Amino acid sequence: MRPPSSILSARARPDRAFERTFAPGTLLDTARGWRPAASLRCGDHVRTLRGMTPIVDLCRQPPDRSPLHWQVPAGTMGNCSDLRLTTGQHFALMDPACKTLFDAPLVLVPVPAATGFCGMRTVSGFALRGGVALHFDTEEIVFAQTGVLLHVPGPTPETCHRILSYRESRQLLTRLCGGKFRDPVAVRPPNSGPD
């Protein structure tokens, strides 16, 4: 928490890490199988695009009373069940269209830019109770909800992945979601179970 500037000031609002905060029930692929984010501890290994990576720090976030969150319906991006995301999060897309349009095999899409595509929508009146902010030694792309790739920033604000603008995100999503959705996000992790 940030200290108040004066003892007469109102209590400081807690620092938040929306870009790395997961809803408590979000399933992450770990060395012990799929586990809810709320059950993870420092030192647990989470499957990332680089392989199994240990969590170096984990912070319980205070309730998030933001007016909007995003709901990703089951099956939209390879997710096994509905998924809640926050404003600051980015999901990763790996598709030949990413290479064609942006000369990058993997791009990061800001969650708000996906509103309206393939059933993704905003929900209000929902408080994210006790979100979990994950920290790794470097930025990572984690496997969530059995098929979604979510970005977790590293200790510095720089990223080695291309973050799309709102316009670029809409251009890519229009191309991917136009017609039949082809599940560009899902990348089945090795040994993740039967097809």
BALO-711629 format. One record per residue: x, y, z of N, C-alpha, C in turn; residue in three letters. Coordinates in steps of 0.02 Angstrom, whole numbers, padded with zeros to 5 digits, always signed. Each point is the difference from the previous one (the first is absolute). Example, Ala and Ser with C-alpha at 12.3 -4.5 7.8 and 13.67 -1.06 7.14 Angstrom:
REM residues 2
+00660-00284+00390-00045+00059+00000+00045+00060+00000ala -00018+00053-00036+00042+00059+00003-00039+00055+00037ser 
END
This chain:
REM residues 195
+00041-00059+00000-00041+00059+00000+00043+00062+00000met -00025+00051-00033+00035+00064+00001-00016+00036+00065arg +00050+00030+00032-00014+00036+00062-00037+00064-00014pro -00046+00021+00045-00034+00063-00011+00050+00058+00005pro -00014+00055-00036+00045+00057+00000-00003+00038+00066ser -00053-00009+00038-00008+00034+00064-00039-00046+00046ser +00010+00008+00065-00038-00042+00046-00074+00018-00001ile -00017+00058-00027-00069+00021-00006-00033-00022-00065leu +00041-00028-00045-00026-00024-00064-00041-00063+00009ser -00043-00011-00049-00037-00063-00001+00050-00057-00011ala -00020-00059+00022+00044-00059-00011+00017-00007-00074arg +00061-00017-00012+00022-00008-00070-00033-00062-00030ala -00015+00005-00064-00026-00058-00035+00057-00048-00013arg -00011-00065+00002+00054-00048-00011+00025+00002-00072pro +00064-00013-00009+00027-00007-00067-00031-00063-00030asp -00015+00003-00064-00031-00057-00033+00043-00020-00060arg -00007-00062-00019+00039-00026-00056-00048-00034-00048ala -00045+00040-00031-00051-00028-00043+00028-00040-00058phe +00058+00021-00025+00028-00034-00059+00024-00071+00016glu +00007-00018+00063+00023-00066+00019-00047-00035+00048arg -00060+00028+00010-00047-00028+00049-00049-00047-00033thr -00006-00059+00029-00046-00051-00024-00059-00005+00049phe -00059-00013-00027-00057-00015+00043+00018-00064+00039ala -00022-00005+00063+00021-00057+00042-00014-00069-00030pro -00054-00006-00038-00018-00066-00028+00032-00015-00067gly +00040+00045-00027+00032-00013-00065+00046-00060+00006thr -00010-00049-00044+00042-00060+00002+00065+00012-00037leu +00055-00016+00033+00067+00005-00031+00031-00069+00000leu +00037-00016-00054+00033-00065-00006+00063+00001+00043asp +00003-00046+00049+00056-00003+00046+00031-00070-00003thr +00054-00008+00037+00033-00066+00004-00046-00051+00033ala -00051+00023+00036-00049-00044+00033-00066-00003-00037arg +00000+00021-00063-00062+00001-00039-00032+00069+00000gly -00062+00003-00024-00035+00064-00004-00023+00020+00070trp +00021+00060+00022-00016+00024+00067-00028+00071-00003arg -00049+00016+00044-00024+00069+00003+00056+00047+00024pro +00001+00060-00027+00052+00049+00018+00003+00011+00075ala -00057-00002+00034-00002+00013+00072+00036-00054+00041ala +00011-00059-00029+00033-00054+00037+00076-00001-00011ser +00026+00044-00042+00071-00001-00015+00040+00033+00055leu +00064-00020+00005+00046+00028+00050+00066+00017-00034arg +00040+00041+00032+00068+00015-00025+00038-00066-00008cys +00037-00006-00054+00038-00061-00012-00037-00050-00043gly -00067+00004-00004-00037-00045-00045+00022+00013-00071asp +00002-00053-00040+00019+00006-00070-00063+00004-00044his -00002+00049-00044-00056+00011-00045+00025-00009-00072val -00042-00032-00041+00019-00010-00070-00004+00066-00038arg +00055+00016-00033+00004+00060-00043+00024-00022-00068thr +00004+00046-00047+00026-00018-00066+00073-00023+00004leu +00035+00018+00053+00070-00021+00009+00006-00066+00037arg -00055-00027+00024+00002-00061+00040-00025+00015+00070gly +00014-00046+00047-00022+00009+00069+00044+00054+00033met -00032+00052+00027+00035+00058+00028-00024+00012+00071thr +00046+00010+00048-00021+00011+00070-00028+00070+00011pro -00050+00004+00042-00026+00065+00022+00048+00027+00052ile +00026+00061-00010+00048+00028+00048-00035+00043+00052val -00058+00025-00015-00039+00039+00049-00073-00005-00019asp -00042+00003+00049-00071-00005-00011-00033+00047+00050leu -00042+00044-00024-00033+00049+00044-00075-00008-00005cys -00032-00002+00057-00073+00000+00003-00021+00073-00009arg -00044+00012-00047-00022+00068-00013-00064+00015+00039gln -00009+00062+00022-00062+00018+00033-00058-00003-00050pro -00062-00004+00024-00056-00003-00047+00003+00055-00052pro -00014-00018-00061+00001+00047-00056-00072+00020-00015asp -00015+00062+00013-00068+00024-00011-00004+00041-00065arg +00041-00017-00047-00002+00033-00066-00070-00009-00029ser -00024+00049-00037-00068-00006-00027-00006-00053-00055pro +00055-00018-00032-00005-00048-00055+00053-00054+00005leu -00020-00059-00019+00045-00057-00010-00022-00031-00066his +00039-00046-00025-00016-00032-00064-00014-00074+00012trp -00052-00024-00033-00016-00071+00003+00015-00031-00067gln +00037-00055+00003+00017-00038-00060-00040-00065+00006val -00052-00009-00042-00041-00060+00005+00041-00063-00014pro -00021-00055+00031+00034-00064-00009+00007-00016-00074ala +00059-00023-00020+00012-00020-00069+00020+00056-00047gly -00005+00062+00022+00015+00057-00044+00073+00000-00022thr +00045-00011+00047+00072+00001-00016+00033-00064+00022met -00036-00054-00002+00027-00064+00023-00009-00010+00074gly -00034+00046+00033-00010-00006+00073-00055-00051+00015asn +00012-00039+00053-00046-00054+00018-00064+00025+00033cys +00002+00059+00029-00058+00029+00034+00006+00076-00004ser -00053+00034+00022+00001+00073-00002+00061+00026+00038asp +00026+00055-00024+00061+00030+00028-00012+00074+00010leu +00022+00026+00058-00005+00072+00014+00069+00031-00006arg +00004+00056-00036+00063+00036-00009-00009+00073+00022leu +00056+00032+00016-00001+00069+00022+00025+00047-00055thr -00011+00063+00010+00018+00051-00049+00073-00002-00021thr +00045-00009+00047+00071+00004-00016+00030-00062-00031gly -00037-00054-00004+00029-00062-00027+00005+00001-00076gln +00047-00041-00024+00009-00012-00072-00003-00075-00011his -00032-00021-00054+00004-00070-00019+00043-00005-00062phe +00032-00057-00008+00046-00011-00056-00035-00037-00055ala +00013+00019-00061-00025-00035-00059+00059-00024-00041leu -00004-00064-00020+00050-00030-00045-00039-00027-00059met +00009+00031-00057-00037-00019-00059+00039+00024-00061asp -00004-00034-00056+00035+00025-00060-00020+00073-00017pro -00060+00020+00017-00022+00069-00014+00043+00051+00038ala +00023-00019+00059+00044+00045+00039+00064+00014-00038cys +00028-00052-00030+00062+00007-00039-00014+00041-00063lys -00056-00014-00032-00018+00035-00062-00010+00075+00012thr -00040+00016+00051-00018+00070+00012+00054+00040+00037leu +00034-00033+00048+00045+00038+00044+00071-00026+00002phe +00016-00049-00042+00066-00029-00003+00024-00024+00069asp -00046-00029+00037+00016-00028+00066-00040-00065+00009ala +00032-00054+00022-00037-00063+00008-00049+00001+00058pro +00013+00044+00049-00043+00006+00059-00010+00074+00014leu -00063+00019+00012-00015+00069+00017-00043+00002+00064val +00002+00057+00034-00040+00009+00060-00057+00047-00015leu -00060-00021+00019-00060+00039-00012-00027+00025+00067val -00010+00066+00008-00030+00026+00061-00072-00026+00006pro -00018-00024+00058-00067-00029+00011-00056+00047-00023val +00001+00065+00016-00056+00042-00021-00010+00003-00076pro +00053-00010-00038-00006+00003-00073-00040-00059-00028ala -00009-00052+00038-00035-00060-00024-00076+00002+00013ala -00024+00053+00031-00071+00006+00016-00041-00008-00064thr -00048-00046+00003-00045-00011-00056+00022-00053-00049gly +00061-00023+00005+00024-00052-00046-00010-00069+00030phe -00028-00044-00040-00006-00071+00018-00032-00009+00068cys -00048+00042+00018-00036-00007+00063+00032+00033+00060gly +00059+00029-00007+00031+00034+00058-00039+00063+00014met -00015+00010+00064-00041+00059+00018+00019+00026+00068arg -00020+00062+00012+00011+00029+00066-00056-00022+00047thr +00017-00005+00063-00050-00013+00052+00011+00052+00054val -00055+00023+00029+00006+00049+00054-00033-00028+00062ser +00012+00034+00055-00030-00023+00063+00034-00061+00028gly +00060-00014-00023+00038-00059+00022+00062+00024+00035phe +00010-00021+00061+00061+00018+00036+00048-00059-00001ala +00060+00012-00023+00052-00052+00000+00027-00006+00070leu -00024-00049+00036+00019-00008+00070+00066-00037+00006arg +00049+00033+00029+00063-00034+00013+00037-00024-00060gly +00008+00041-00050+00039-00019-00058+00071-00020+00020gly +00034-00036-00044+00067-00024+00014+00047+00028-00053val +00050+00038+00022+00051+00029-00046+00062-00044+00001ala +00018-00027-00058+00058-00044-00006+00061+00039-00023leu +00058-00019+00026+00063+00030-00020+00049-00055-00017his +00034+00008-00057+00053-00046-00022+00064+00040-00008phe +00056-00034-00009+00064+00034-00011+00000+00042-00064asp -00036-00024-00050-00005+00036-00064-00074+00000-00021thr -00015+00037-00052-00069-00002-00025-00015-00070-00025glu -00062-00021+00006-00019-00068-00021-00068+00002-00034glu -00012-00051-00040-00066-00013-00028-00022-00066+00032ile -00054+00002+00040-00022-00059+00037-00061-00031-00034val -00007-00065+00011-00058-00037-00024-00054+00004+00053phe -00058+00027-00019-00055+00008+00048-00064-00032-00028ala -00040-00026+00044-00066-00026-00016+00003-00050-00058gln +00051-00040-00002+00015-00054-00047+00015+00021-00072thr -00002+00064-00017+00015+00017-00069+00015+00072-00014gly -00009+00044+00048+00012+00071-00010+00072+00017+00019val +00032+00042-00039+00068+00023+00015-00005+00070+00028leu +00021+00009+00063-00003+00066+00032+00070+00025+00016leu +00011+00064-00011+00065+00032+00011+00006+00020+00073his +00058-00016+00030+00018+00024+00067+00063+00041-00009val -00004+00066+00012+00060+00042-00009+00057-00020+00046pro +00060+00017-00022+00059-00012+00042+00009+00056+00050gly +00058+00000+00034+00012+00052+00051+00010+00070-00029pro +00014+00005-00065+00006+00066-00032-00057+00008-00049thr -00017+00062-00019-00057+00010-00045+00013-00021-00072pro +00062-00012-00019+00014-00020-00069-00027-00070-00014glu -00017-00012-00063-00022-00066-00021+00035-00018-00065thr +00011-00064-00010+00032-00022-00063-00053-00017-00052cys -00064+00006+00018-00054-00015-00046-00032+00064-00026his -00028-00004-00058-00034+00058-00030-00068+00008+00033arg -00013+00058+00030-00066+00017+00028-00038+00038-00053ile -00056-00026-00020-00039+00032-00052-00038+00060+00027leu -00009+00049-00042-00043+00057+00017-00073-00023-00005ser -00045+00042+00021-00071-00016-00005-00019-00013-00073tyr +00021+00044-00045-00016-00008-00071+00029-00064-00028arg +00064-00014+00016+00031-00061-00025-00034-00062+00028glu -00019+00002+00064-00034-00056+00031-00066-00014-00035ser -00038+00052-00013-00065-00008-00033+00009-00027-00071arg +00052+00023-00034+00015-00025-00067+00014-00075+00001gln +00042-00021+00047+00018-00071+00005-00061-00042+00021leu -00037+00023+00050-00057-00038+00024-00055-00004-00052leu -00009+00052-00040-00049-00002-00054+00019-00055-00050thr +00064-00004-00014+00024-00051-00047-00008-00070+00030arg +00016-00008+00064-00003-00066+00031-00071-00022+00017leu -00043+00047+00020-00068-00018+00021-00050+00006-00057cys +00019+00030-00055-00045+00004-00057-00015-00070-00025gly -00063-00015-00009-00017-00068-00019+00006-00046+00060gly +00024-00059-00011+00006-00048+00055+00064+00013+00039lys -00007+00005+00066+00057+00012+00044+00045-00062-00001phe +00066+00010-00009+00046-00056-00008+00042-00015+00062arg -00016+00032+00057+00038-00012+00061+00074+00014-00009asp +00019+00063-00016+00070+00016-00012+00042+00001+00063pro -00030+00005+00058+00038+00007+00062+00023-00067+00027val -00044-00049-00005+00014-00063+00034+00062-00034-00029ala +00045-00016+00043+00059-00040-00017+00002-00054+00053val -00016-00061-00019-00004-00053+00049+00069-00014+00029arg +00006+00008+00067+00064-00015+00031+00016-00075-00006pro +00064-00018-00004+00018-00071-00003-00027-00036+00062pro -00022-00062-00010-00025-00043+00054-00058+00032+00037asn -00044+00034-00036-00056+00033+00034-00063-00043+00000ser +00005-00061-00022-00058-00044+00003-00023-00019-00069gly -00054-00040-00002-00025-00024-00065-00032+00056-00040pro -00001-00010-00066-00030+00050-00045-00074-00001+00005asp 
END
